[in-house]
Amino acid sequence: MATFSAYRIFGETTSHSTGLSDEKLLSGHPKDDSQVAGYEEDGKSAGRFVELTLDDLDPGEVVIQTHYSSVNYKDALAATGAGKVIRRFPCVGGVDVAGVVVHSDDTRFKAGDEVIVTGYGMGVDHDGGFAEYVRVPANWVVPLPQGLTLFDAMALGTAGVAAALSIHRLEQNELRPENGNVIVTGATGGVASLAIQMLAQLGYHVVALTGKDTEHDYLKSLGAAEILSRKDLEMGTRPLEKAQWAGALDAVGGETLAWLTRTMQQNGVIASFGNAGGIELNTTVMPFILRGVRLIGIDSAATAMPLRRQIWQRLATDLHPKLLAQVAHGVPFTGLPQVFPLMLQGKLRGRSVVEIKPAA
Ligand SMILES: NC(=O)c1ccc[n+]([C@@H]2O[C@H](COP(=O)([O-])OP(=O)(O)OC[C@H]3O[C@@H](n4cnc5c(N)ncnc54)[C@H](OP(=O)(O)O)[C@@H]3O)[C@@H](O)[C@H]2O)c1
C-alpha cells in the first residue's frame, strides 16, 4: 500500500521506543529522533514527520488529497506540547485542510470536488491536515465556495472563520459602524490581521492594539485607522475606566480582556476568541450591570454546519479580505516545525499557509 507523509504528534500515552515500528522517518529528514525540531522525550507531546498509509488514518467517509493546510495557534500549542490540546495520541496535527476529494462513500461528495475542513476534531482527536491525505466524516466537509481558491481557503482557515464568526456575532448584537470605534487586540496575529481588514471593509473605525512597534505601517495598510502600542498602554485598575469601544475582538485574554471589559462604551460588545496572553479573566460585574457590556464567546471549531457554511459564504463575498495575499505567506511542508516556536513567541505576522501538495 502506498505511503504518504504526515506530521504526527506523539504524547505521553505513546512509547517512543515501541510505538514506531510501523513508521519510517521520512527520507530527507534526520534519522536520529533527537535531531528532529520540536521532538522531545521528556513526557511532553512533540511532533515529527512519518510515513503512513490510509489505513493508519482515523475513519471517515471522505478521503481528501491535501493541497494546503495552515498553522493556527492551537497547532503550535499541540505540536510543541506547550498546551494540552491533543486528546488522543498519536495524532496527525493540523486543524485545517483544503484539497480535492479522491474518494467518498457519501453521495454529497465525489472525486474531484474542491473542499475545506476546519476545526471539529481535526488535529485534536482525529488525524488532521498536516498530511498528504486526510480522511474525515462527510459531515465535517464544506464545499469550496465560489470565488475562493484552495490557497485562499487556507490563508483564511480557522483564523478566517474565527474572525468572520466574531464579526457576525457582534453584528447580531447590534454592532454597527456608527456605534463607535472597534478595537482588535493581538493585531498582527492571524485572526486579527484578517479581522482588521474585514472590519475596515465594512466601514468600521478600527483601532489595532499590538506589541510590535515595527508593524504599525503594516497594520495601517490593512485598514487600521489608529494603532495602540502595548507597551504604552495605561490599563488603570478601576472597575470602570474611560469608555472607548463600541466593539472589541480579543485574541489575547488575561489582563487585556479585563481591561477591555472596563473600557467598553454603553452596550459595547466584546468577542473573546483567544488566549495568546493568558486564560485568566479578572474583572467585576460593573461593566455588565452599569454599561450593559456583552461578552460573547467564539468557538469556531464547534460551529454547526449551517452557520459554518454561511460564514464561508461571507468569507468568499462581503467579508473577503481584499489584501488576503498580503497577510498570507507560504511555508513548505518540511519547514512546518520551525513555525511553531515563532508563533508561540508572538513573532509571526499574518497567516502561514502550509504547501503540502508538491507543485506539478
Ligand atoms: N476561538 C476560536 O475559534 C479561535 C480560532 C482561532 C484562533 N483562536 C485563538 O486566538 C488567538 C490568536 O490566534 P492566531 O492564530 O491569530 O495566533 P497568532 O497569529 O499567533 O496571533 C496572536 C497575536 O497575539 C499577540 N500576542 C502574542 N503573545 C502575546 C502576549 N503574551 N500578550 C499579548 N499579546 C500577545 C501577538 O500580536 P501583537 O504582537 O500584534 O500584539 C500575536 O501575533 C489564540 O489564542 C488562538 O488560540 C481561537
The ligand as a Gaussian input file, in Angstrom:
#p B3LYP/6-31G(d) Opt

LIG

0 1
 N      -11.969000      30.707000      19.440000
 C      -11.649000      30.317000      18.232000
 O      -12.447000      29.776000      17.489000
 C      -10.250000      30.572000      17.759000
 C       -9.879000      30.381000      16.428000
 C       -8.567000      30.712000      16.032000
 C       -7.661000      31.175000      16.987000
 N       -8.063000      31.292000      18.278000
 C       -7.163000      31.822000      19.303000
 O       -6.935000      33.183000      19.001000
 C       -5.633000      33.577000      19.413000
 C       -4.889000      34.149000      18.216000
 O       -4.745000      33.125000      17.240000
 P       -3.862000      33.402000      15.947000
 O       -3.928000      32.175000      15.111000
 O       -4.223000      34.715000      15.366000
 O       -2.422000      33.467000      16.633000
 P       -1.165000      34.367000      16.242000
 O       -1.114000      34.528000      14.771000
 O       -0.021000      33.786000      16.957000
 O       -1.552000      35.792000      16.858000
 C       -1.530000      36.066000      18.233000
 C       -1.111000      37.516000      18.431000
 O       -1.348000      37.871000      19.785000
 C       -0.355000      38.789000      20.212000
 N        0.334000      38.206000      21.379000
 C        1.114000      37.111000      21.413000
 N        1.556000      36.873000      22.658000
 C        1.009000      37.837000      23.426000
 C        1.083000      38.154000      24.826000
 N        1.813000      37.410000      25.671000
 N        0.403000      39.207000      25.278000
 C       -0.337000      39.955000      24.439000
 N       -0.443000      39.725000      23.109000
 C        0.233000      38.668000      22.618000
 C        0.626000      38.972000      19.040000
 O        0.155000      40.116000      18.306000
 P        0.801000      41.586000      18.506000
 O        2.284000      41.369000      18.608000
 O        0.377000      42.327000      17.292000
 O        0.212000      42.135000      19.761000
 C        0.375000      37.742000      18.209000
 O        0.709000      37.948000      16.861000
 C       -5.003000      32.317000      20.004000
 O       -5.171000      32.314000      21.389000
 C       -5.808000      31.188000      19.371000
 O       -5.803000      30.026000      20.141000
 C       -9.318000      30.992000      18.674000

